[in-house]
Amino acid sequence: MAEKTTPDFVAIDSLRPGTQNLNLVVKVLDVKEVVNKKRPDGSAVKIAECNVGDASGTIMFTARNKQVDLMKVENMVTIRNGKIDMFKGTMRLAVDKWGLIQEAGAADWEVKVDNNLSLVEYELVAVTDR
């Protein structure tokens, strides 16, 4: 049987495009619901863009369905097994079905709002061998 290990938590300013298996503790700064639809089978689809941050910076988090209910302004949340998705050349933090979002306790740090990683635009550059 495998031994349980403690997760390594990272800071927002260390996030890069394409990274995954991310564990973070963040504070929810803003929530904007972008999709709220009912499917023909009666189930609902909810998507919200949330600005979250820690002591090193902020990033946009895409919350889906049940995740939206946890993302309330001023809440502290723990994100387990998160990943970085690219949307229109910018980074978005997301948690898929293999990840977990939980409420966290209070933090003793202030959010650094002047370092928003979702405002940095990335461009895919093709590299050719000569």
C-alpha positions in Angstrom: 0.0 0.0 0.0 1.3 3.4 -0.9 2.2 5.9 1.8 0.3 9.1 2.0 2.4 12.2 1.4 1.7 15.8 2.3 0.9 18.0 -0.7 3.3 20.7 -1.8 1.6 24.1 -2.0 2.7 26.6 -4.6 2.3 30.4 -4.9 0.4 32.0 -7.7 3.5 33.8 -9.0 5.1 30.5 -9.8 2.3 29.3 -12.2 3.3 28.9 -15.8 1.3 27.8 -18.9 0.7 24.1 -19.1 1.4 23.3 -15.5 -0.8 20.8 -13.6 -1.1 19.0 -10.3 -1.1 22.3 -8.5 -2.1 22.8 -4.8 -2.9 26.3 -3.7 -4.6 28.2 -0.9 -6.3 31.3 -2.3 -8.7 34.1 -1.3 -11.7 34.8 -3.6 -11.7 38.4 -4.6 -14.4 38.6 -7.2 -17.0 36.3 -8.8 -18.7 36.8 -12.2 -21.2 34.2 -13.4 -20.8 33.8 -17.2 -23.0 30.7 -17.9 -26.1 29.5 -16.1 -28.2 27.3 -18.4 -30.6 24.4 -18.0 -30.1 21.3 -20.2 -33.1 19.5 -21.8 -32.6 16.6 -19.3 -33.1 19.1 -16.4 -29.5 19.4 -15.2 -27.9 22.8 -15.0 -24.6 24.1 -16.3 -23.0 26.9 -14.3 -19.6 28.6 -15.1 -18.2 31.5 -13.2 -14.9 33.4 -13.6 -13.4 34.2 -10.2 -10.5 36.4 -9.5 -8.5 34.6 -6.7 -5.2 35.6 -5.1 -2.5 34.9 -2.5 0.4 36.9 -1.1 2.3 36.7 -4.4 -0.4 37.6 -6.9 -3.8 36.9 -8.5 -5.2 34.8 -11.3 -8.6 34.1 -12.9 -10.1 30.8 -11.8 -12.8 29.1 -13.9 -15.3 27.5 -11.6 -17.8 24.9 -13.0 -21.1 23.6 -11.6 -20.8 22.7 -7.9 -17.5 24.6 -7.6 -19.4 27.9 -8.2 -21.2 27.5 -4.9 -17.9 27.5 -2.9 -16.6 30.6 -4.7 -18.0 33.4 -2.6 -16.2 36.8 -2.2 -13.8 36.9 0.7 -13.8 33.0 1.1 -10.6 31.2 1.5 -10.4 28.0 -0.5 -7.9 25.2 -0.9 -7.4 24.0 -4.5 -6.0 20.5 -4.9 -4.8 19.1 -8.2 -5.5 22.3 -10.2 -4.2 23.0 -13.7 -3.5 25.9 -15.9 -5.7 26.2 -19.0 -5.0 28.8 -21.7 -8.0 31.0 -22.9 -7.4 33.5 -25.6 -3.7 33.6 -24.9 -4.1 34.1 -21.1 -3.7 31.7 -18.2 -6.8 30.5 -16.3 -6.6 28.3 -13.2 -9.1 25.3 -13.3 -10.0 22.2 -11.4 -11.3 19.2 -13.4 -13.0 16.0 -12.1 -9.7 14.7 -10.6 -9.2 17.8 -8.5 -10.8 19.1 -5.3 -11.9 22.5 -3.9 -12.5 22.9 -0.2 -13.1 25.9 2.1 -10.0 26.8 4.1 -9.4 28.6 7.3 -8.4 32.2 7.7 -5.0 33.4 6.4 -2.5 35.7 7.9 -1.4 37.3 4.6 -2.7 40.1 2.3 -3.5 39.5 -1.3 -1.0 41.1 -3.8 -3.5 42.6 -6.3 -1.0 44.3 -8.5 0.4 41.1 -10.0 -2.4 39.6 -12.0 -1.1 36.7 -14.1 -4.2 36.5 -16.2 -3.4 39.9 -17.7 -0.1 38.5 -19.2 -0.8 37.4 -22.8 1.2 34.5 -24.2 1.8 33.7 -27.9 2.4 30.2 -29.3 5.6 30.3 -31.3 6.4 27.5 -33.7 10.0 26.3 -33.6 11.4 24.7 -36.7 14.6 22.6 -37.0 17.1 23.8 -39.5 
